[in-house]
Amino acid sequence: MRSAKLSGDAGSQARIAIVESGEEAFTTLTKLAKDAGITAASLTAVGAFERATLGWFEGVMAADHPM
């Protein structure tokens, strides 16, 4: 993975991460967040995955919904 901080101030930051072919995206992004001290974030992704499992978390019902 390659990553860089694009911008940031006291309240927010923007980063870019390039996950290489064969790397597991969730594990790689989790490590990036831990190493950078990121405790909350939103994610926008552009690109392709060889294989993916999608789902969402509904906070009100505290339930996971795999697709």
N, C-alpha and C positions, 0 to 999 in steps of 0.2 A: 504494500500500500504506500502511496505517496499522499502527503497532505500538506496544507499550508493555511495560515491564517490570512484571510483576505482583508478584513477590517475588524475594528472593535473599539469600544469605548467602555466606560464604567459599567454600563448596563447590558450590553449585548456584544456579540461577536459573530462574525461570518467566517466559516471555514469551508475549504474544499477538500474532499478526499477522493482519491482514485483507487478503487479496489481492483487489484489485478485478477486476471483470469485464473481460476482455480482457488482463489481465496474465498473463505466463507464470510459473507458480507456482515452478518450480525456480530460475529465474534470480532472481526476486524474493527468495526465501528464502535463496539463496546470498549475495546482496548484504547482506541483513540480518545473517546470521551473520558475514560479513567485517567489516562496519561495527561490530558489537558485540564483536568479538574472540572469537567462539565457535568453538572448534576441535573440539568433539565434542558431540553432542546426540542426543536421541530426539525423535521427532515424532509428535504426535497431531493428526489432522485431522478436522474436522467441517464438512460443507458439500457443495458440488456443484462438479463440473467440467464444462465444455462438452465437453472431449475429454481423455482421459488414456491414457498407456501405463504399465502396471504391470509390475513385475519385482522381483527381490530379488538380493542378493549373498550367496553362500555362502563365508564366510571360510576354512573348512577346505579347500575345493577351489579357492579363489581363482577363482571363476567367476561370471559374471553369468547370470541366468536370466530372459529376457524372457517375458512371459505372452502 
